[in-house]
Amino acid sequence: MADSARQYLQTVLRSVEAYGGRFAETPTVEVLTPEDTKALVEAIATFPDGSRLAVSVLVDTSGSTPVWRKYRFHYMDASNECLFRYDNAPHHLTIATFPYHRHEGPGEKVMEAGPVELLDVLEEIRRIPR
């Protein structure tokens, strides 16, 4: 079995900090099962330029590898305008990558996108010119 869900999500949050994100408030990690195999984390990290990343991940660690049942990574500028957001909410039925998708720009245009990992999101943020 993988690490407990709580341990796994704490590792996820440390990844954000390693890329320069800082949490103004302590992230919330809610364990959803008595055996600590499912948990939800919700946090907002601020980067040095004032941009922010809202993270929401529901993880299941009951198998041999962690599975992200639900996720949302919403990256916004210092004015709270959406730069991009990845999520797997099942509400865009017609896209080829359903339920995985990306929202882009202030109008949050929906685009196809496969499953994404947090490190991919952090690398994308790092590559944005400042």
C-alpha positions in Angstrom: 0.0 0.0 0.0 1.1 3.6 -0.6 1.7 6.1 2.1 -1.3 7.3 4.0 -3.4 9.9 2.1 -2.4 12.6 4.6 1.4 11.8 4.1 0.9 11.8 0.4 -0.8 15.2 0.3 1.8 16.8 2.6 4.4 15.7 0.0 2.2 17.4 -2.7 2.2 20.6 -0.7 5.9 20.6 -0.2 6.3 20.5 -4.0 4.5 23.8 -4.3 6.8 25.3 -1.7 9.9 24.0 -3.6 8.7 26.0 -6.6 8.5 29.2 -4.6 4.9 29.1 -3.5 4.0 30.2 0.0 0.9 29.4 2.0 -0.6 32.3 3.9 -2.8 30.0 5.8 -2.2 26.4 6.8 -3.5 24.1 4.1 -6.5 22.0 5.0 -6.0 18.3 4.7 -9.2 16.4 5.5 -8.9 12.6 6.0 -12.1 11.1 4.6 -11.7 7.4 5.7 -10.8 5.9 9.1 -8.0 4.0 7.5 -6.5 7.2 6.1 -6.7 6.0 2.5 -8.7 9.0 1.1 -8.1 12.6 1.8 -8.8 16.0 0.4 -6.4 19.0 0.4 -7.3 22.6 -0.3 -4.8 25.3 -0.3 -3.8 28.6 -1.9 -0.1 29.4 -2.5 1.2 32.8 -3.4 4.3 33.3 -5.5 6.8 36.2 -5.3 5.1 38.1 -8.2 1.7 38.0 -6.4 0.3 35.3 -8.6 -1.6 32.5 -6.8 -2.2 28.8 -7.3 -5.4 27.3 -5.7 -4.9 23.5 -5.2 -7.7 21.0 -4.6 -6.9 17.3 -4.7 -8.9 14.3 -3.6 -6.5 11.4 -3.4 -7.1 7.7 -2.9 -4.1 5.7 -1.6 -5.8 2.4 -1.0 -4.0 0.7 -3.9 -0.4 0.4 -4.8 -0.1 3.9 -6.2 -2.0 7.1 -5.3 -5.0 7.9 -7.6 -6.3 11.5 -7.9 -10.0 11.1 -7.9 -10.7 14.8 -8.3 -8.3 17.7 -8.8 -8.3 21.4 -9.6 -5.2 23.6 -10.1 -6.3 27.2 -10.7 -3.5 29.6 -11.4 -4.3 33.3 -11.4 -2.4 36.6 -11.6 -2.1 39.1 -8.8 -5.4 40.7 -9.9 -7.2 37.3 -9.5 -7.6 36.9 -13.3 -7.5 33.3 -14.4 -4.3 32.5 -16.3 -5.2 28.8 -16.5 -6.9 26.0 -14.6 -6.7 22.3 -14.9 -9.5 20.1 -13.5 -11.3 16.8 -14.1 -14.8 17.9 -13.1 -17.2 16.0 -15.4 -19.1 18.9 -16.9 -17.6 19.3 -20.4 -19.1 16.2 -22.0 -18.2 17.0 -25.6 -14.4 17.4 -25.4 -12.3 14.4 -26.5 -10.3 14.3 -23.2 -13.4 14.2 -21.0 -13.4 14.6 -18.0 -9.9 16.2 -18.2 -9.7 19.7 -19.5 -8.0 23.1 -19.1 -9.5 26.6 -18.8 -7.4 29.4 -20.2 -7.4 33.2 -19.8 -9.8 35.6 -18.1 -12.7 34.2 -20.2 -11.7 30.7 -19.0 -11.9 29.2 -22.5 -12.3 25.4 -22.2 -9.6 23.3 -24.0 -8.8 19.7 -24.3 -6.1 18.5 -21.9 -5.1 15.1 -20.6 -4.6 14.2 -16.9 -2.1 16.6 -15.3 0.2 16.2 -12.4 1.1 19.0 -10.0 4.7 19.1 -11.1 3.6 19.7 -14.7 1.5 22.7 -13.5 4.4 24.0 -11.4 6.8 23.8 -14.4 4.2 25.6 -16.5 4.1 28.4 -13.9 7.9 28.5 -13.7 8.1 29.0 -17.5 5.7 32.0 -17.6 7.8 35.2 -18.3 7.7 37.6 -15.4 
